[in-house]
Amino acid sequence: LYLDYLNINKTEAIDSVKIKKDGSFKFSFHSEYPGIYLLRNESGQIVNLLPHPDENLVISADYAKFSSSYSVSGSKESEYIRQLVEKLSDTRGKLSELNGAYESLTNLNDAQASEYIVRYKEIIKEQRDFSIHFIIEHLSSISSIYALYQEIADGQFVLGENFDIQYMKIVADSVSKYYPEVPFVKSFVKNARESEKQYYTLKGLGEKLKDAKTCFSSP
C-alpha cells in the first residue's frame, strides 16, 4: 500500500508498506495540520482520507474492491469523505446503467430519446442536490472542499455550472476562518479567489458584449 498527500494541484509521496500475511498494515506519520491523504493499492485503487493531528484511523477494506468497499473509524472527516465517494460512485453506476440500457436499442425513437434525457438530468440533479446539501451542512469541514472538486466524469464537475462559484466562495470564507494556517486550505482559498475573480471578469465582459451587440444591431 502507498500513502500520498494531496494538495490542490499535486500529490506528494509519504510512505509505503507491505501488507502482512494476516491482512493488517500500519502507517504512522507526523503532521501539524489536517489534510487529504490517498491510500492506494498496487492496482491504483484509492481510499481518500482526511485525518486530523493525533487521530488514529482504523480502515477495513476488500483489496479487490479497495476504493468502493471500505470502512473507516477514528476520523469524522474521513467518514465524510467516504460518504461523498459512496454517493458519487452510486451516481456513476446509475448513469452507466442508463447508458447501457439505451445503447442496446438499435433504433432510438424521439420518445425514448426524450425519456433518456429526462432520466439523465434527474440523476445529475440528485447528485448536485446531495453535494450542495452536504456543503451547506458541513461549511466548517475541509471535506466540503473535497465535495467541490468531485467529478462525475473527467472534466465534468458535479458543481460545474458558472453560478456554482458561489459555493466555492462560501466554503472559502468559512474554512479560512476555521483553518487559517492549514496549507491545503490556503491553497484552496487562493484557487477559489482566483476562480471568483475570473468568473466576474468574464461575466462583466459578457455583459459589455451584450450591450455592444444591442447598440450595433440592425433596426
Secondary structure, DSSP 8 states (H G I E B T S, - for coil): -EEEEE-SS-EEEEEE----TTS--------SS--EEEEE-TT--EEEE---TT---EEEE-GGGTTTSEEEES-HHHHHHHHHHHHHHHHHHHHHHHHHHHHT-SS--HHHHHHHHHHHHHHHHHHHHHHHHHHHHTTTSTHHHHHHT-EEETTEETT-SGGGHHHHHHHHHHHHHH-TT-HHHHHHHHHHHHHHHHHHHHHHHHHHHHHHHHHH---
